[in-house]
């Protein structure tokens, strides 16, 4: 509960705007069983349809769960799981998002580019000619996202002159779709082009099977399009309208953390007991980073102190040395709580100066209080000299010169000699 501006306590809930996960985890978050879509109400046999099915909304799933609970006690796990399978659910009685207002799996499960696009291209699109040796096309044990992108770069160019035109058109449309959804700015016209590219792929995809482009184990033809990522592509265009461009939801950054947080520290171990050695590596790296930050801030603090100490006597405060020690910002022990420079209380300084006897401090005072405002004037202004034209340009005062002339006429000439009335200074 959080207080509002009137002091009333209100129940506040964090909105679930987006969740970046791969396909298996998306199914787990949506609480659905295997071979079902996490964002639409379809099974695997409809994954290759050229249109988007009914979205899997939170209201529909919660109604299904209430029906299951009315028939079976959730404490009876086996019976509850069997009954939940009738709605293609995985047996979770209360999804974590069930009491999140405005939360819907078809919206907050993001179309993640690394798995929806790059992994789909690697796992299902033809990759002939990637690594060719005498034995056959080699398979890589570990494939990174960079390799996935490389395949997409040259795939259309390689098959353009050899594959049938319908196959080339299907692959080209799919690559066009995959590149368009990675744009940093997507307009309504771009969304139309994205949907048109996906529709063109579906219109020509069967030619890939006809020409033996979709093979499984033993080089047997797979005569279907039961691909989960292909069905998830139908939700990218609607998702852009709901939560913005797709590129912001990519998992490239988090996946790259495996390198900096796991692979690099693992390289300094003795290949035994990885967990404690990696934790020790990360702990020492953090301490080195904190020490480097502390020394950098202390160095900046010392340089500031030296520059302040080199000022002339006119630049010093009106307070005596004793007053400086009491009221000014003395050096504090360096630590996490003192990383920022402390602020100066000019109200206290002005009050001390006004309490001094006349003649004991320079006059006029350059630190004083006017109403509810404390004013501190500097003896060494940052701008010591400037022409009228430069001031007019710097401060945006196009009428500064005629205004000054008007003021001079008003102040210096007698009223009977004035030829024009005084002009009003709009900004000064």
C-alpha positions as CSV (number, residue, x, y, z in Angstrom):
1,X,0.0,0.0,0.0
2,X,1.2,3.5,-0.9
3,X,-0.1,6.9,0.2
4,X,-1.5,9.3,-2.4
5,X,-1.2,13.1,-2.4
6,X,-3.9,13.4,0.3
7,X,-2.4,10.8,2.6
8,X,-4.9,8.1,1.7
9,X,-3.4,4.6,1.6
10,X,-4.1,2.8,-1.7
11,X,-3.4,-0.7,-3.0
12,X,-0.8,-0.4,-5.8
13,X,0.1,-3.1,-8.2
14,X,3.1,-3.2,-10.6
15,X,1.8,-3.7,-14.1
16,X,3.2,-6.6,-16.0
17,X,4.1,-4.8,-19.2
18,X,6.4,-7.4,-20.8
19,X,8.2,-10.6,-20.1
20,X,11.2,-11.6,-22.3
21,X,11.5,-15.4,-22.5
22,X,12.1,-18.1,-25.1
23,X,9.4,-20.4,-26.3
24,X,9.5,-23.1,-23.6
25,X,9.5,-20.5,-20.8
26,X,6.6,-18.6,-22.5
27,X,4.5,-21.8,-22.4
28,X,5.4,-22.2,-18.7
29,X,4.4,-18.6,-17.9
30,X,1.1,-19.0,-19.8
31,X,0.5,-22.2,-17.8
32,X,-0.3,-24.2,-20.9
33,X,0.7,-27.8,-21.8
34,X,2.9,-29.0,-24.5
35,X,2.2,-28.5,-28.2
36,X,0.0,-25.5,-27.5
37,X,0.6,-21.8,-28.3
38,X,1.2,-19.5,-25.4
39,X,-0.4,-16.5,-27.1
40,X,-3.3,-18.0,-29.0
41,X,-5.9,-20.8,-28.4
42,X,-4.5,-23.3,-30.9
43,X,-2.7,-26.7,-30.9
44,X,0.3,-27.6,-32.8
45,X,-1.6,-28.8,-35.9
46,X,-2.7,-25.2,-36.6
47,X,0.8,-23.6,-36.2
48,X,1.2,-23.3,-39.9
49,X,-2.0,-21.5,-40.6
50,X,-1.6,-18.2,-42.6
51,X,-3.7,-16.2,-40.1
52,X,-3.7,-15.4,-36.4
53,X,-6.1,-17.3,-34.2
54,X,-8.0,-16.2,-31.1
55,X,-5.6,-14.6,-28.5
56,X,-5.1,-16.5,-25.3
57,X,-6.5,-13.9,-22.9
58,X,-6.2,-13.9,-19.1
59,X,-10.0,-13.8,-18.7
60,X,-10.3,-17.0,-20.8
61,X,-7.6,-18.9,-18.9
62,X,-8.9,-17.9,-15.5
63,X,-12.4,-19.0,-16.5
64,X,-11.0,-22.4,-17.6
65,X,-9.1,-22.7,-14.3
66,X,-12.2,-22.0,-12.3
67,X,-14.1,-24.7,-14.2
68,X,-11.3,-27.2,-13.4
69,X,-11.2,-26.1,-9.7
70,X,-15.0,-26.6,-9.5
71,X,-14.5,-30.2,-10.6
72,X,-11.3,-31.3,-8.9
73,X,-9.5,-30.1,-5.7
74,X,-6.1,-28.5,-6.6
75,X,-4.6,-30.4,-3.7
76,X,-5.1,-33.6,-5.7
77,X,-2.3,-32.9,-8.1
78,X,-2.7,-35.9,-10.4
79,X,-6.5,-35.5,-10.8
80,X,-6.2,-31.8,-11.2
81,X,-3.5,-32.2,-13.9
82,X,-5.6,-34.7,-15.8
83,X,-8.6,-32.4,-15.7
84,X,-6.5,-29.3,-16.7
85,X,-5.3,-31.1,-19.8
86,X,-8.8,-30.9,-21.2
87,X,-8.2,-27.2,-21.7
88,X,-4.5,-27.8,-22.7
89,X,-3.3,-26.4,-19.4
90,X,-0.2,-27.6,-17.5
91,X,-1.9,-28.1,-14.1
92,X,-0.9,-24.8,-12.3
93,X,-3.9,-23.8,-10.3
94,X,-3.0,-20.1,-9.7
95,X,-0.7,-18.4,-12.3
96,X,1.5,-15.7,-10.7
97,X,-0.2,-13.1,-12.9
98,X,-3.8,-14.0,-12.0
99,X,-4.2,-11.0,-9.7
100,X,-2.1,-8.5,-11.8
101,X,-4.6,-6.0,-13.2
102,X,-4.6,-5.7,-17.0
103,X,-2.2,-8.6,-17.4
104,X,-2.7,-10.8,-20.4
105,X,-0.4,-13.6,-21.7
106,X,-1.1,-12.7,-25.3
107,X,0.3,-9.2,-24.6
108,X,3.0,-9.4,-21.9
109,X,4.8,-12.3,-23.6
110,X,7.1,-10.4,-25.9
111,X,8.0,-11.4,-29.5
112,X,11.7,-12.0,-28.6
113,X,13.9,-11.6,-31.7
114,X,16.8,-13.9,-30.7
115,X,14.5,-16.9,-30.4
116,X,11.5,-16.0,-32.6
117,X,13.6,-14.8,-35.6
118,X,17.3,-15.8,-35.4
119,X,16.8,-19.3,-33.8
120,X,13.8,-20.0,-36.1
121,X,15.9,-19.2,-39.1
122,X,18.7,-21.5,-38.0
123,X,16.5,-24.4,-36.8
124,X,14.0,-24.5,-39.7
125,X,15.2,-22.6,-42.8
126,X,17.5,-24.4,-45.3
127,X,21.2,-24.0,-44.4
128,X,22.8,-25.7,-47.3
129,X,26.3,-24.4,-48.0
130,X,27.1,-23.2,-44.6
131,X,30.0,-25.5,-43.9
132,X,30.8,-27.9,-46.7
133,X,33.4,-30.6,-46.5
134,X,34.1,-33.9,-48.3
135,X,31.9,-35.9,-45.9
136,X,28.9,-33.5,-46.0
137,X,27.6,-30.3,-44.5
138,X,29.1,-30.1,-41.1
139,X,27.0,-29.3,-37.9
140,X,28.4,-27.0,-35.3
141,X,28.3,-28.0,-31.7
142,X,27.9,-24.5,-30.4
143,X,26.2,-21.9,-32.5
144,X,26.0,-18.3,-31.5
145,X,23.6,-15.5,-32.5
146,X,26.2,-14.1,-34.8
147,X,26.2,-17.3,-36.9
148,X,22.4,-17.1,-37.1
149,X,22.6,-13.6,-38.4
150,X,25.3,-14.5,-40.9
151,X,23.1,-17.2,-42.4
152,X,20.3,-14.7,-42.9
153,X,22.6,-12.3,-44.7
154,X,23.6,-14.6,-47.5
155,X,20.8,-17.3,-47.7
156,X,18.7,-15.6,-50.3
157,X,21.8,-14.7,-52.4
158,X,23.0,-18.3,-52.4
159,X,19.7,-19.9,-53.5
160,X,18.6,-17.2,-55.9
161,X,20.1,-18.8,-59.0
162,X,19.7,-22.5,-58.1
163,X,16.4,-23.0,-56.2
164,X,13.0,-22.8,-57.9
165,X,11.5,-19.3,-58.1
166,X,8.6,-20.2,-55.8
167,X,11.1,-21.4,-53.1
168,X,13.2,-18.3,-53.5
169,X,10.1,-16.1,-53.2
170,X,9.1,-17.9,-50.0
171,X,12.5,-17.6,-48.4
172,X,12.9,-14.0,-49.6
173,X,9.6,-13.1,-48.1
174,X,10.5,-14.7,-44.8
175,X,13.8,-12.9,-44.7
176,X,12.1,-9.6,-45.6
177,X,9.7,-10.2,-42.7
178,X,12.6,-11.0,-40.3
179,X,14.5,-7.9,-41.2
180,X,11.5,-5.5,-41.1
181,X,10.5,-6.5,-37.6
182,X,14.0,-5.5,-36.4
183,X,13.6,-1.8,-37.3
184,X,14.0,0.7,-34.6
185,X,11.1,2.8,-35.8
186,X,8.0,1.1,-37.2
187,X,5.0,3.0,-38.6
188,X,1.6,1.8,-39.6
189,X,2.8,1.4,-43.2
190,X,5.7,-0.7,-42.0
191,X,3.3,-2.9,-40.0
192,X,1.4,-3.4,-43.2
193,X,4.6,-4.4,-45.1
194,X,5.5,-6.8,-42.3
195,X,2.1,-8.5,-42.5
196,X,2.3,-8.6,-46.3
197,X,5.7,-10.3,-46.2
198,X,4.5,-13.0,-43.8
199,X,1.4,-13.6,-46.0
200,X,3.6,-13.9,-49.1
201,X,5.7,-16.6,-47.3
202,X,2.5,-18.6,-46.4
203,X,1.3,-18.3,-49.9
204,X,4.5,-20.0,-51.2
205,X,5.7,-22.1,-48.3
206,X,4.2,-25.4,-49.7
207,X,6.6,-25.2,-52.6
208,X,9.5,-25.7,-50.1
209,X,8.0,-29.1,-49.2
210,X,7.3,-30.0,-52.8
211,X,11.0,-29.5,-53.7
212,X,12.4,-31.3,-50.7
213,X,13.4,-28.3,-48.7
214,X,11.9,-29.5,-45.4
215,X,13.5,-32.7,-44.3
216,X,13.7,-34.5,-40.9
217,X,15.8,-37.3,-39.6
218,X,16.9,-39.8,-42.2
219,X,16.3,-37.1,-44.8
220,X,12.5,-37.9,-44.7
221,X,10.2,-35.2,-46.0
222,X,8.3,-33.4,-43.2
223,X,4.9,-32.7,-44.8
224,X,3.6,-30.1,-42.3
225,X,4.4,-26.8,-40.8
226,X,4.0,-27.6,-37.1
227,X,6.6,-25.0,-36.0
228,X,5.8,-23.0,-32.8
229,X,7.9,-20.0,-33.8
230,X,6.1,-19.8,-37.2
231,X,2.8,-19.5,-35.3
232,X,4.3,-16.9,-32.9
233,X,5.2,-14.7,-35.9
234,X,1.5,-14.0,-36.4
235,X,1.5,-12.1,-33.1
236,X,4.4,-9.8,-33.9
237,X,2.4,-7.2,-35.8
238,X,-0.3,-6.9,-33.1
239,X,2.4,-6.8,-30.5
240,X,4.1,-3.8,-32.1
241,X,0.8,-1.9,-31.8
242,X,0.5,-2.8,-28.1
243,X,4.0,-2.5,-26.7
244,X,6.2,-0.9,-29.4
245,X,9.0,-2.0,-31.6
246,X,10.2,-5.6,-31.3
247,X,13.9,-4.8,-31.2
248,X,13.6,-3.4,-27.6
249,X,12.6,-6.8,-26.3
250,X,15.5,-8.8,-27.7
251,X,17.4,-11.1,-25.3
252,X,20.8,-10.4,-26.9
253,X,21.9,-8.4,-23.9
254,X,20.9,-11.0,-21.3
255,X,22.2,-13.9,-23.4
256,X,25.6,-12.0,-23.7
257,X,25.8,-12.0,-19.9
258,X,26.6,-15.7,-20.1
259,X,29.9,-14.6,-21.6
260,X,30.9,-11.9,-19.1
261,X,29.4,-13.6,-16.1
262,X,30.1,-17.3,-16.8
263,X,32.5,-18.1,-19.6
264,X,35.1,-15.4,-18.9
265,X,35.3,-16.3,-15.1
266,X,35.3,-20.0,-16.0
267,X,38.4,-19.5,-18.1
268,X,40.4,-18.5,-15.0
269,X,39.4,-21.6,-13.0
270,X,41.2,-25.0,-12.8
271,X,38.1,-26.7,-14.4
272,X,37.1,-28.0,-11.0
273,X,34.3,-26.7,-8.7
274,X,33.2,-24.0,-11.1
275,X,30.5,-22.4,-8.9
276,X,32.7,-21.3,-6.0
277,X,35.5,-20.2,-8.2
278,X,33.3,-18.2,-10.5
279,X,31.6,-16.5,-7.5
280,X,35.1,-15.7,-6.1
281,X,36.1,-14.2,-9.5
282,X,33.0,-12.0,-9.7
283,X,33.4,-10.9,-6.1
284,X,37.0,-9.8,-6.7
285,X,36.1,-8.1,-9.9
286,X,33.4,-6.1,-8.2
287,X,35.8,-5.1,-5.4
288,X,38.3,-3.9,-8.0
289,X,35.6,-1.9,-9.8
290,X,34.5,-0.3,-6.5
291,X,38.1,0.6,-5.6
292,X,38.7,2.1,-9.1
293,X,35.5,4.2,-8.7
294,X,36.5,5.3,-5.2
295,X,40.0,6.4,-6.3
296,X,38.5,8.2,-9.3
297,X,36.1,10.2,-7.2
298,X,38.8,11.0,-4.6
299,X,41.0,12.2,-7.4
300,X,38.3,14.5,-8.7
301,X,37.7,15.8,-5.1
302,X,41.4,16.6,-4.7
303,X,41.5,18.4,-8.0
304,X,38.5,20.5,-6.9
305,X,40.1,21.3,-3.6
306,X,43.3,22.5,-5.3
307,X,41.4,24.7,-7.7
308,X,39.5,26.2,-4.8
309,X,42.7,26.9,-2.9
310,X,44.3,28.8,-5.7
311,X,41.7,31.6,-5.7
312,X,42.5,35.2,-4.7
313,X,41.6,36.7,-1.4
314,X,38.6,38.5,-3.0
315,X,37.1,35.1,-3.8
316,X,37.1,33.9,-0.2
317,X,34.0,33.8,1.9
318,X,33.1,36.7,4.2
319,X,33.2,34.4,7.2
320,X,36.3,34.1,9.3
321,X,38.4,30.9,9.5
322,X,36.5,29.8,12.6
323,X,33.1,30.4,10.9
324,X,34.3,28.4,7.9
325,X,35.2,25.4,10.0
326,X,31.7,25.6,11.7
327,X,29.5,26.3,8.8
328,X,31.2,25.5,5.5
329,X,31.5,22.0,4.0
330,X,34.4,20.3,5.8
331,X,36.0,17.3,4.3
332,X,34.1,14.2,5.2
333,X,35.5,10.6,5.4
334,X,35.2,9.0,1.9
335,X,32.6,6.3,1.6
336,X,29.5,5.2,-0.3
337,X,27.4,7.8,1.6
338,X,29.7,10.7,0.7
339,X,30.1,10.2,-3.1
340,X,28.2,13.4,-3.9
341,X,29.4,16.8,-3.0
342,X,27.4,18.2,0.0
343,X,25.2,21.2,-0.5
344,X,25.9,24.6,1.2
345,X,23.3,26.0,3.5
346,X,23.3,29.7,2.6
347,X,20.5,30.4,5.1
348,X,22.8,29.5,8.0
349,X,25.7,31.5,6.5
350,X,23.5,34.6,5.9
351,X,22.1,34.4,9.5
352,X,25.6,34.3,11.0
353,X,26.8,37.2,8.9
354,X,23.8,39.3,9.8
355,X,24.5,38.7,13.5
356,X,28.0,40.1,13.2
357,X,28.7,43.6,14.4
358,X,29.1,46.3,11.7
359,X,32.8,46.8,10.8
360,X,33.9,43.3,11.7
361,X,33.1,41.9,8.2
362,X,33.3,43.3,4.7
363,X,30.3,45.3,3.5
364,X,28.1,45.0,1.6
365,X,27.3,41.4,2.4
366,X,27.3,39.0,-0.5
367,X,25.3,36.3,1.4
368,X,21.9,37.5,2.6
369,X,18.2,36.5,2.8
370,X,15.4,38.2,0.9
371,X,12.0,36.9,2.0
372,X,12.2,33.1,1.7
373,X,15.2,33.1,-0.6
374,X,18.9,33.0,0.3
375,X,21.1,34.9,-2.1
376,X,24.9,34.3,-2.5
377,X,26.8,36.7,-4.8
378,X,30.2,35.7,-6.2
379,X,33.1,38.1,-6.3
380,X,34.5,36.3,-9.4
381,X,31.6,35.8,-11.8
382,X,32.0,33.3,-14.6
383,X,31.3,36.0,-17.2
384,X,33.4,39.1,-16.5
385,X,33.0,41.0,-19.7
386,X,30.7,40.7,-22.7
387,X,29.5,43.1,-25.4
388,X,25.9,44.1,-25.8
389,X,25.5,42.2,-29.1
390,X,27.0,39.0,-27.6
391,X,24.8,39.3,-24.6
392,X,21.7,39.7,-26.8
393,X,22.6,36.6,-28.8
394,X,23.6,34.5,-25.8
395,X,20.5,35.2,-23.7
396,X,18.0,35.5,-26.5
397,X,17.3,39.3,-26.1
398,X,16.9,40.6,-29.7
399,X,15.7,44.0,-28.4
400,X,18.5,44.5,-25.8
401,X,20.4,47.3,-27.6
402,X,17.4,49.5,-28.3
403,X,16.1,48.8,-24.8
404,X,19.4,50.0,-23.3
405,X,19.3,53.0,-25.5
406,X,15.7,53.8,-24.4
407,X,16.7,53.4,-20.7
408,X,19.7,55.7,-21.2
409,X,17.5,58.3,-22.8
410,X,15.0,58.0,-20.0
411,X,17.5,58.3,-17.2
412,X,19.9,60.9,-18.6
413,X,18.0,63.4,-20.8
414,X,15.4,65.9,-19.3
415,X,11.8,65.1,-20.1
416,X,11.5,68.1,-22.4
417,X,14.3,66.8,-24.7
418,X,12.9,63.3,-25.1
419,X,11.9,62.5,-28.6
420,X,10.4,59.1,-28.0
421,X,8.7,57.4,-25.1
422,X,10.7,54.8,-23.1
423,X,10.5,51.3,-24.4
424,X,9.7,48.3,-22.3
425,X,12.4,45.7,-21.9
426,X,10.8,42.4,-22.7
427,X,13.6,40.1,-21.3
428,X,16.6,41.4,-19.2
